Amino acid sequence: MIEGIFPPVVTPFKEDESIDEERFASFLEFLVKRKVSGLFLLGTNGEGLSLEKEEKIRIMEIAVETVKGKVPVIAGTGAITTRETIKLSKEAERIGVDAIHVIVPYYYPLSREGILRHYAKVSQEVDLPILIYYIPSRTGNKIDVKTLCELAKLRNIIGIKDSSKDVTWFYNAIMAVKKENPDFVFLGGSDALIYTHLMLGGNGAVSAIANAFPEIVIKLYEEFRAGNLAKAKEIQDRILIIRQILKKYPYLSGIKAALKLRGIDMGVLRSPLVFLSKDQLQCLREELKAVGVI
């Protein structure tokens, strides 16, 4: 059962925007030592869509070699076509990751039949456990609850990471799917809703903030599971403040900047994404100091 807190692992780049393999391995060790439940590779915060196929393969190889089975490694293999998704998924299987997450195909508007056919073909070709990565604001394609119930019947689709931020959809999906498949995994995909998703029956969260401040997010999860709901809610409120601070800066730059301020330099973002200016980094330093996280 996949449950707990999974950081969508940041990919470190050198100044020339090549992957810094040494720093990546070191960062994985940092996260494992802080007792994350697993690693969610090649997602949005990992700049997965900015990476070439061979780079994605290398990221998976380094993770499997570094982690050595201490925590589950879940790698992103989704692409715009079913054919490309299957090819990368088979590479993930060869490398030995524990599971894959497959984003709903993007750009082209998809019918219900197209979505069902896509996941059915991937399921037929790959034996690894599969998590659906649902982020309609980025893909432009939605999955209704009826369709999710059909997907949950496929032999190795074991769960979903929901980044829709639609609490009503999340609740209705859990009520419908878990009635037939109680082991189906629901991971929340928004730092603002970790507590809410857990209250609604979610199994955990893929938390961007858990890259930079894993101790805080893991503490929320532990307090919730221990039944200390007031304490868990208090931590969620703190996480929301951190999230609001980081969201003020250029897209995806906040997490890497927060890590830099913690002494973990993950380098630049891959163009066309941009990192903080020196003035912005100083402003972020002061804001994070004010909330007591650095």
C-alpha positions, 0 to 999 in steps of 0.5 A: 500500500502506498501511503504517507508523504511523497515529495515530487523530487526536484531535479538539480541542474548545473549552470549549463542546465545539464543534470547534476547527478551527484547533487541529485543522489545526495538530495535523495539521501537527504530525503530518505534520511528525513523519513519521507514515505517514498519518492515521486520522480519526474513530476511537475516540480521535478521539471519532468516535462523539460527533460529528454527521454535519456535524461528521464532514464538516467534520473530513474537509474540514479534513484534506484541505485541510491535508494536501494529499496529503502522507500518506494520509487515512483517515476513519471512515464506519461507522455502526449501519446500512448506509444511514447508512454509505453516505451518509457514505462518499459524502461522504468520496468527494466530499471526497477522502479517500484511504480510509475505515475502516468499523467493524463495525456495533454494538449489534445482534447480527449474523449472518455473513450480515449482516456480509457483506451490510453490507460488500458493499453499501458496496463496491458504492456507494463506490469508495474503498478500504475498511479494516474496523475490527474492535473486537469489545469495543466493537461486540459483533460478531465476524468469524471468519477464514472471513468475513474471507476472503470480505470480502477478495474484495470489489473495494475492501476492501483491509485491516483494522484489528484492535483485538481484541487477539486475537493468535491471531486476527490470526495465523490471519487473516494466514495465511489471507487473505494466501495468496489476497490478499498485498496485503491490509493488516493494521494492528494496533490496540493500542499494547501489540502493535505489535511483536507484530503486525509480527512476525506479518506486519502492515503497521503500526499505528494507534497512540493513543500516536502522537498524543502521542509520534509520534517514539517509535512511528515509531522502533519501526517504523523499527527493526523495518523495519531489522531491529533487532529488539532495539532495536524490542522495547526501544522497545515495552517503553517504549511499554507503560509509557507506555500503562499510565500513560495507561490509569489515567486516565478513558477517552480522557483520557490522550492529550489530557492528555499532549498538553497536557503537551507544550504542545499543548492539545486541549481537553476531551473531549465529554460524557459523557467527562471530562477529568483534574482538576488533581490528576490532571494533575499526577500524570500530569506526574510519571509521564511525567517519570519515564519521560523523555517530557516 
